[in-house]
């Protein structure tokens, strides 16, 4: 398999992120809304999204982000980000290392090719700014073309 770069994503929460730990431990559920941008040769535009992640007992977050990209051509491409966010120390600060499966869907002919692709996103989340940067790649099969 090879990875072909699709785009960069910049996502930020636009309101408070809510986290509940109802079972007297670290595990719980969260919810938040945000906006952002997508920039790439094959996909770019403005983003609206929401996230309802689960939190494991060890503090790892399991993102469940869904959103829509509005392109300059007035097309819409919906996306779904799922995976893991592990918080690690980097240069004396805590950052979230993200590895996510990313699916896109669009009814617009220009972006319909995304409907049959599986993408991988590598990201970093800054918990202080409540913002994330992702690089998104299309997975290209070497077994079946």
N, C-alpha and C positions, 0 to 999 in steps of 0.2 A: 504494500500500500504506500502511496505517496500523498503528501499534503500540499495542496495548492492554496495560496493565500487568497482569501475572499475580501476581507475588510478589517478595519479597526472599529471598535465600539467604545464610546465614552458614555458611561451611565452614572447618574447621580440621583440620590434621593431628593425629592422636592419637599418632603415633610418628614416628621419624626418617624423613625423606624420603631415599631412596637415589637417587644419580645416578652412572651409569657412563659414562665417555668412553673406550671401548675402542679407538678408532682414532687416537689421538695428536693430537686436535684438540678443538674445542669441541663437535662433534656427539656425541650419545649418547642414552641412554634412562634414564628414571627410574621410580620406583615408590613409592607411599605409600598409607596408609590414613587415614581421617578420619571425623569426625562433624560434625553441625551442625543448623541449624534452617531452616525455611522459614516465612515469614509472609506471608499475603495473604488477601483476601476469598474467593477461589475455591480456594486451595490452601495448606495449612499443615500443619506437623508436624515430627517429628524425622527426621534424616537419618543414614544410614550410607553411606559411599562409598569408592571406591578410584580411584587415578589412575595411569596408566602412560603418561606423556607421552614424546614424542620431543623431542630438543633439536637445533635446527639449528646449523650451523657458525657462524652469527652470534650465537648465544646466545638466539635466540627459542625459546620453549617452545611445543610443540603439544600442548595438553591432550587427554587421552583418559580422561575421568572418567565413571564409571558408578556409580549408586547407587540407593537406595530411600528413599522418604519414607513414614513411618508416620504416618497421620493420626489425629486424635482419634476418628474413627468406626471405627478398626481397619482402614481401607482401606490399600492399598499403591499407590504410584505410582512406577514406575521412571523413571529419567532418564539421559540421555546428553548430556554436554557436550563439544564439540569446537570447535577454533578456533585462536586465537593469543594468546600472552602475550608482549608486548613490554615489556622493562624500560626505564623512563625515569626521569629525575630530576624530582622534584617537591618543592618547598620544601626543597631540600638533601638529600633522601633518595631512595633508589631504590625505586620501586614498579612492580608489574607491571600494565600496562594490558591488560585482557582483553576480547576480542570473540569471542563463542561462539555457535554454533548449538546449540540445546537441543531435544531431543525427549523427550516423556513417553509412557508407556504404562501403562494400568491396566485390570484386568478388573472393577473396581468401577463400577457404573452411574453413581455420582455424578461420577466422574473420567474415564469412558470418552470423553467429548468431546475430551479431550487427545490421544487416539490418532491423530487426523487433523489435528493442528495442528503448525505449525513455529514455534518460538520463537527469539528472539534474547536473549542475555544480555550485559549490559555489566558489567564487574567491575573490581575493583582488588584486587591481592594484596599483602599486606605480607610480604616475605620474612623479616623479623626474627621476626615472630610466627607465621609459617607459617599465615596465615589469609587468607581472601578474603571479600569482600562482593560480591554480584551483585544486579542488578535484572533481572528476567526479563519479557519482553514477548511476547505472542502476535502473530504477523504476520497481519493481516487483509487479504485481497486486495481491491483495488478493481476488478480486471478480472472476476472471477467471485465471486459471493456465494453 
